[in-house]
């Protein structure tokens, strides 16, 4: 069975060169937000909510997924 691809090998190299740094940065951002929640979680529930709610909006903006409230 012959598979057909959209572009050449060079095309996929360029796409990977573009997307890998984006994925790494997204992982770093998620990790930092998790650390924020862990540090503030030791203080109290109200403070945790104050950090977790904006974090969810930030993550949705970075991932391109918007939620309706």
C-alpha positions in Angstrom: 0.0 0.0 0.0 1.5 3.3 -1.1 1.1 6.3 1.3 0.8 9.8 0.0 2.1 12.8 1.9 1.3 16.4 1.5 4.9 17.6 1.0 8.5 16.6 0.6 10.9 15.6 3.3 12.2 19.1 3.5 8.7 20.4 4.1 8.3 18.1 7.1 11.8 19.2 8.4 10.7 22.8 8.3 7.4 22.1 10.0 9.2 20.2 12.8 11.7 22.9 13.2 8.8 25.3 13.7 6.6 23.2 16.0 9.1 21.6 18.4 10.1 24.9 20.1 6.4 25.8 20.3 5.7 22.5 22.0 8.6 22.9 24.4 7.5 26.4 25.4 3.9 25.2 25.9 5.2 22.5 28.3 7.4 25.0 30.2 4.4 27.3 30.6 2.2 24.5 31.9 4.9 23.4 34.3 5.3 27.0 35.7 1.5 27.3 36.1 1.4 24.0 38.0 4.2 25.2 40.3 2.2 28.4 40.9 -0.8 26.4 42.0 1.3 24.1 44.2 3.0 27.1 46.0 -0.2 29.0 46.5 -2.1 25.9 47.5 -0.1 25.8 50.7 -1.5 29.2 51.7 -5.3 28.5 51.4 -8.3 27.6 49.3 -9.3 31.2 48.4 -5.8 32.1 47.3 -5.6 28.9 45.3 -8.8 29.9 43.5 -7.3 33.3 42.8 -4.4 31.7 41.0 -6.2 28.8 39.3 -8.9 30.8 37.6 -6.5 33.2 35.7 -4.3 30.2 34.9 -7.1 28.4 33.1 -7.7 31.5 31.0 -4.0 31.8 30.2 -3.8 28.2 29.2 -6.8 28.4 27.0 -5.3 31.4 25.2 -2.0 29.6 24.6 -3.6 26.4 23.4 -6.2 28.2 21.3 -9.2 26.6 23.1 -11.7 29.1 24.4 -14.3 28.2 27.0 -17.7 29.8 27.5 -18.6 30.9 30.9 
